[in-house]
Amino acid sequence: MSQDKRLKHEIERDVKRLRDAERSRRTLLAETVYLGTVGLLFVLPIVAGAYIGRWLDGMVEGYSIRWTIGLLLLGVGVGAVNVYLLVMKK
């Protein structure tokens, strides 16, 4: 009889786990929002770096893209760190 109770308990536990997994499943909308957030966290620092770099290069006399390239690369690094931290948090 004890084996029957143990088996019944294990089956009930497995059924509860399956129901919990079904309820916590992410929807397509949630996945889309998550991917959009990841994209923004990566792209926004790059665009901001390029914009600020171009503005700084415009203040220098002559032709220069030194600030643009430097801040663009910094934006790529910051964006990559942002995405890494978000993925590790989840």
C-alpha positions in Angstrom: 0.0 0.0 0.0 2.9 2.4 0.7 4.1 2.0 -2.9 0.7 3.0 -4.2 0.7 6.1 -2.0 4.2 7.0 -3.1 3.4 6.4 -6.8 0.2 8.5 -6.4 2.2 11.3 -4.8 4.8 11.3 -7.5 2.2 11.4 -10.3 0.3 14.3 -8.6 3.6 16.1 -8.2 4.4 15.6 -11.9 0.9 16.8 -13.0 1.3 19.9 -10.8 4.7 20.6 -12.5 3.2 20.2 -15.9 0.3 22.6 -15.1 2.7 25.2 -13.7 4.9 24.9 -16.7 1.9 25.4 -19.0 0.8 28.5 -17.1 4.2 30.1 -17.0 4.9 29.6 -20.8 5.8 32.9 -22.5 3.5 34.1 -25.2 4.5 35.3 -28.6 3.9 38.9 -27.6 6.1 38.6 -24.5 8.9 37.1 -26.6 8.5 40.0 -29.2 8.7 42.6 -26.4 11.8 40.9 -25.0 13.6 40.8 -28.4 12.7 44.4 -29.0 14.1 45.4 -25.6 17.3 43.5 -26.4 17.5 45.3 -29.8 17.0 48.7 -28.2 19.6 48.1 -25.5 22.1 47.3 -28.2 21.3 49.9 -30.9 20.7 53.0 -28.7 24.2 53.3 -27.4 25.6 52.9 -30.9 23.4 55.6 -32.4 24.1 57.9 -29.5 27.8 57.4 -29.8 27.7 58.1 -33.5 25.6 61.2 -33.1 27.8 62.7 -30.3 31.0 61.7 -32.2 29.8 63.4 -35.3 28.8 66.5 -33.4 32.3 66.6 -31.8 34.0 66.1 -35.1 32.0 68.9 -36.5 33.5 71.2 -33.9 37.0 70.4 -35.0 38.4 72.3 -38.0 39.2 70.2 -41.0 38.1 66.6 -41.9 38.0 64.3 -38.9 36.1 61.2 -38.0 38.2 60.4 -34.9 35.4 61.1 -32.4 32.8 59.4 -34.5 34.7 56.1 -34.8 35.8 56.1 -31.2 32.4 56.8 -29.8 30.8 54.4 -32.2 33.1 51.6 -31.0 32.4 52.6 -27.4 28.6 52.4 -28.2 29.1 48.8 -29.5 30.9 47.9 -26.3 28.3 49.4 -24.1 25.4 47.9 -26.1 27.1 44.4 -25.8 27.4 44.8 -22.1 23.8 45.9 -21.8 22.6 42.8 -23.7 24.8 40.5 -21.7 23.5 41.9 -18.4 19.9 41.6 -19.5 20.3 38.0 -20.7 22.1 37.1 -17.5 19.4 38.7 -15.4 16.7 36.6 -17.1 
